[in-house]
């Protein structure tokens, strides 16, 4: 919004846009190597102990020989977009522009492809900095249908990935996410409604409601991300593209009778799609 080469002074541009001048002059500081190392360790512990909050994680790090205060842990968790997952009391009213939808998968038998899709966002550490990964998977086959990386937690890259999956594979009957602000936004839910997709959302803090995506994140990080210190976003993109190709086409799943996600997905598509 701010155009620095423009002849209009920055002060006047800020007045017109109703922005504080500090916003125009602020230069973001890079994350320190110590914080990046700590964020990676927090990410690992969060995968294993998703119920642990900043207080417990701080104590765990103390026992590992890393004296880190709770406030610093809390700050880094917010930056990473992670939080303790447990049932919380409904103590605040949600914004009326961001409605929450009911969870539709309870007691639902899901055996065919494109019946239910699920999606989520996770933190991906790099050698210098970090990015966020969004992925769409088919619930029955565990197949990764589409994914995107972004350096900010916005809705845009999520919508782009969902639209790409729809363009390539059609539409599911149900789309399940958590209650993150990216997924409750009118832009995101509007995209699903425009394609006639039913919207399902996890209960507050109920990570098990979207457990297949949580399992995917653990596989991605321990089998790919933690083994490679990505030096750039391009390198992270190449590494994840390589991994998701292997995951879909070559990695057998015991829950799929040792079939790969690709094999199960295409064998269990509805007949109308297979003959189209």
C-alpha positions as CSV (number, residue, x, y, z in Angstrom):
1,X,0.0,0.0,0.0
2,X,2.9,2.4,0.8
3,X,4.7,3.5,-2.4
4,X,8.1,4.8,-1.3
5,X,9.2,6.2,-4.7
6,X,6.0,8.2,-5.0
7,X,6.4,12.0,-4.8
8,X,3.7,12.1,-2.0
9,X,5.5,12.1,1.3
10,X,5.3,8.9,3.4
11,X,3.7,10.9,6.2
12,X,0.9,12.0,4.0
13,X,0.5,8.4,2.5
14,X,0.2,7.1,6.1
15,X,-2.5,9.7,6.9
16,X,-4.5,8.8,3.8
17,X,-4.3,5.1,4.6
18,X,-4.9,5.7,8.3
19,X,-1.7,3.9,9.2
20,X,0.7,4.6,12.0
21,X,4.1,6.0,10.6
22,X,5.9,3.3,12.6
23,X,4.2,0.7,10.3
24,X,5.8,2.3,7.2
25,X,9.3,2.6,8.7
26,X,9.4,-0.7,10.5
27,X,11.9,-3.3,9.1
28,X,11.3,-6.9,10.3
29,X,14.2,-8.5,12.1
30,X,15.3,-12.0,11.1
31,X,14.7,-14.8,13.6
32,X,17.9,-15.5,15.5
33,X,19.6,-18.9,15.1
34,X,18.9,-19.7,18.8
35,X,15.2,-19.1,18.3
36,X,15.1,-21.2,15.1
37,X,16.8,-24.1,16.9
38,X,14.4,-23.8,19.8
39,X,11.4,-23.6,17.5
40,X,12.4,-26.8,15.8
41,X,12.7,-28.5,19.1
42,X,9.3,-27.2,20.2
43,X,7.8,-28.5,17.0
44,X,9.2,-32.0,17.6
45,X,7.9,-32.0,21.2
46,X,4.5,-30.7,20.0
47,X,4.2,-33.6,17.6
48,X,4.7,-36.1,20.4
49,X,2.8,-34.2,23.1
50,X,0.1,-32.2,21.3
51,X,-1.7,-31.6,24.7
52,X,1.4,-29.8,26.2
53,X,1.1,-26.0,26.6
54,X,3.8,-23.4,27.1
55,X,4.1,-24.2,30.8
56,X,4.7,-27.9,30.3
57,X,6.9,-27.5,27.3
58,X,9.0,-25.0,29.3
59,X,9.5,-27.6,32.1
60,X,10.3,-30.3,29.5
61,X,13.0,-28.1,28.0
62,X,14.4,-27.3,31.4
63,X,14.8,-31.1,32.1
64,X,16.6,-31.4,28.7
65,X,19.1,-28.7,29.8
66,X,17.5,-25.8,28.0
67,X,16.5,-23.2,30.6
68,X,13.7,-21.4,28.6
69,X,11.0,-19.3,30.3
70,X,7.3,-19.9,29.7
71,X,6.8,-16.5,28.1
72,X,9.4,-17.1,25.5
73,X,8.0,-20.6,24.7
74,X,4.5,-19.0,24.4
75,X,5.8,-16.3,22.1
76,X,7.5,-18.8,19.8
77,X,4.4,-21.1,19.8
78,X,2.3,-18.2,18.6
79,X,4.8,-17.4,15.8
80,X,4.8,-21.1,14.7
81,X,1.0,-21.2,14.8
82,X,0.8,-24.1,17.3
83,X,-1.1,-24.4,20.6
84,X,-2.0,-27.1,23.1
85,X,-4.8,-29.2,21.9
86,X,-7.5,-30.0,24.5
87,X,-11.1,-29.3,25.2
88,X,-11.5,-25.7,26.4
89,X,-14.6,-24.1,27.9
90,X,-16.6,-21.8,25.6
91,X,-15.7,-18.5,27.4
92,X,-15.8,-16.1,24.5
93,X,-18.1,-15.3,21.6
94,X,-16.9,-15.9,18.1
95,X,-17.0,-13.2,15.5
96,X,-20.4,-13.3,13.7
97,X,-18.6,-13.1,10.4
98,X,-16.8,-16.3,11.1
99,X,-19.4,-19.0,11.8
100,X,-18.3,-22.4,13.1
101,X,-19.7,-25.5,11.4
102,X,-20.5,-28.8,13.1
103,X,-18.3,-31.9,12.9
104,X,-19.9,-34.3,10.3
105,X,-17.5,-37.2,10.5
106,X,-18.5,-38.8,13.8
107,X,-19.8,-42.3,13.2
108,X,-19.5,-41.8,9.5
109,X,-18.2,-44.7,7.4
110,X,-15.7,-43.4,4.9
111,X,-14.5,-46.1,2.4
112,X,-14.5,-44.4,-1.0
113,X,-12.3,-41.7,-2.6
114,X,-13.6,-38.1,-2.8
115,X,-16.1,-38.8,0.0
116,X,-14.2,-36.7,2.5
117,X,-11.3,-34.4,2.1
118,X,-9.3,-32.9,5.0
119,X,-6.8,-30.1,5.3
120,X,-4.6,-28.4,7.8
121,X,-1.5,-26.1,8.2
122,X,1.8,-26.9,9.8
123,X,5.1,-25.2,10.6
124,X,8.2,-26.2,8.5
125,X,11.6,-25.3,9.9
126,X,14.4,-24.3,7.5
127,X,18.1,-23.6,8.0
128,X,17.3,-19.9,8.0
129,X,13.8,-19.0,8.8
130,X,10.6,-21.1,8.4
131,X,7.5,-21.5,6.2
132,X,4.0,-22.9,6.6
133,X,2.7,-25.9,4.7
134,X,-0.9,-26.4,3.8
135,X,-2.1,-29.8,2.4
136,X,-5.4,-31.3,1.2
137,X,-5.7,-35.1,1.6
138,X,-8.4,-37.6,0.7
139,X,-9.6,-39.2,3.9
140,X,-10.2,-42.7,2.7
141,X,-6.9,-43.2,0.7
142,X,-4.6,-40.8,2.7
143,X,-3.6,-39.4,-0.7
144,X,-2.1,-35.9,-0.7
145,X,-4.2,-34.1,-3.4
146,X,-2.6,-30.7,-3.3
147,X,-0.3,-28.6,-1.1
148,X,1.3,-25.1,-0.9
149,X,4.0,-23.3,1.0
150,X,3.7,-19.7,2.4
151,X,5.8,-17.5,4.7
152,X,2.6,-16.0,6.2
153,X,-0.5,-17.5,7.8
154,X,-3.0,-16.2,5.4
155,X,-6.0,-17.7,3.6
156,X,-4.8,-17.1,0.1
157,X,-2.4,-20.1,-0.2
158,X,-5.0,-22.4,1.4
159,X,-7.7,-21.4,-1.2
160,X,-5.2,-21.8,-4.0
161,X,-4.4,-25.4,-2.9
162,X,-8.1,-26.3,-2.5
163,X,-9.0,-24.9,-5.9
164,X,-6.1,-26.8,-7.5
165,X,-7.3,-30.0,-5.9
166,X,-10.9,-29.4,-7.2
167,X,-9.7,-28.6,-10.7
168,X,-7.7,-31.8,-10.8
169,X,-9.9,-34.3,-8.9
170,X,-13.4,-33.0,-8.8
171,X,-15.2,-32.2,-5.5
172,X,-15.7,-34.1,-2.3
173,X,-19.0,-34.5,-0.5
174,X,-17.5,-33.2,2.8
175,X,-14.4,-31.0,3.5
176,X,-13.1,-31.2,7.1
177,X,-10.7,-28.7,8.8
178,X,-10.1,-27.4,12.3
179,X,-11.4,-24.0,13.5
180,X,-8.4,-22.0,12.5
181,X,-9.2,-18.4,11.3
182,X,-8.0,-19.3,7.8
183,X,-10.7,-22.0,7.5
184,X,-13.5,-20.1,9.2
185,X,-13.0,-17.0,7.0
186,X,-15.8,-16.2,4.5
187,X,-13.3,-16.4,1.6
188,X,-12.5,-20.1,2.4
189,X,-15.9,-21.3,3.4
190,X,-17.4,-19.4,0.4
191,X,-15.1,-21.4,-2.0
192,X,-16.4,-24.6,-0.6
193,X,-20.0,-23.5,-0.7
194,X,-19.7,-22.4,-4.3
195,X,-18.8,-26.0,-5.2
196,X,-21.6,-27.5,-3.2
197,X,-19.3,-29.0,-0.6
198,X,-20.5,-29.7,2.9
199,X,-18.3,-28.0,5.6
200,X,-17.2,-30.0,8.6
201,X,-15.0,-28.6,11.5
202,X,-13.3,-30.3,14.4
203,X,-14.6,-29.7,17.9
204,X,-12.6,-27.1,19.9
205,X,-9.2,-28.5,20.7
206,X,-10.2,-32.0,19.4
207,X,-7.1,-32.9,17.4
208,X,-8.3,-36.5,17.0
209,X,-11.2,-35.2,14.8
210,X,-8.6,-34.5,12.1
211,X,-6.2,-37.2,13.2
212,X,-5.2,-38.4,9.6
213,X,-3.7,-35.0,8.8
214,X,-1.9,-35.0,12.2
215,X,-0.4,-38.4,11.2
216,X,0.6,-37.0,7.8
217,X,2.5,-34.1,9.5
218,X,4.4,-36.5,11.7
219,X,5.4,-38.6,8.7
220,X,6.4,-35.6,6.6
221,X,8.6,-34.1,9.4
222,X,10.3,-37.3,10.6
223,X,10.8,-38.8,7.1
224,X,11.7,-35.6,5.2
225,X,11.8,-32.2,6.9
226,X,14.0,-33.1,10.0
227,X,16.4,-35.0,7.7
228,X,17.1,-32.0,5.6
229,X,18.1,-28.4,6.6
230,X,16.4,-26.6,3.8
231,X,18.4,-23.5,2.8
232,X,15.6,-21.7,0.9
233,X,11.9,-21.9,0.1
234,X,12.7,-23.3,-3.4
235,X,14.8,-26.1,-1.8
236,X,11.9,-26.8,0.6
237,X,9.5,-26.9,-2.3
238,X,11.7,-29.4,-4.2
239,X,12.2,-31.6,-1.1
240,X,8.5,-31.7,-0.3
241,X,7.5,-32.4,-3.9
242,X,9.9,-35.3,-3.9
243,X,8.5,-36.6,-0.6
244,X,4.8,-36.3,-1.5
245,X,5.5,-38.1,-4.8
246,X,7.1,-41.0,-2.9
247,X,4.3,-40.9,-0.3
248,X,1.5,-41.1,-2.8
249,X,3.1,-43.6,-5.3
250,X,5.5,-45.8,-3.4
251,X,4.9,-45.8,0.4
252,X,2.5,-48.6,1.4
253,X,0.1,-48.1,4.3
254,X,-0.9,-51.0,6.6
255,X,-4.3,-49.4,7.0
256,X,-4.8,-49.7,3.3
257,X,-3.9,-53.4,3.1
258,X,-0.4,-52.3,2.2
259,X,-1.6,-50.4,-0.9
260,X,-0.2,-47.0,-1.7
261,X,-2.4,-44.0,-1.5
262,X,-2.5,-43.7,-5.3
263,X,-3.6,-47.3,-5.7
264,X,-6.3,-47.1,-3.1
265,X,-7.5,-43.7,-4.4
266,X,-8.0,-44.6,-8.0
267,X,-9.4,-48.1,-7.2
268,X,-12.1,-46.6,-5.0
269,X,-13.3,-43.6,-7.0
270,X,-17.0,-43.4,-7.6
271,X,-18.0,-45.2,-10.9
272,X,-19.2,-42.0,-12.6
273,X,-15.7,-40.4,-12.2
274,X,-13.9,-43.5,-13.4
275,X,-15.9,-43.7,-16.6
276,X,-15.8,-39.9,-17.2
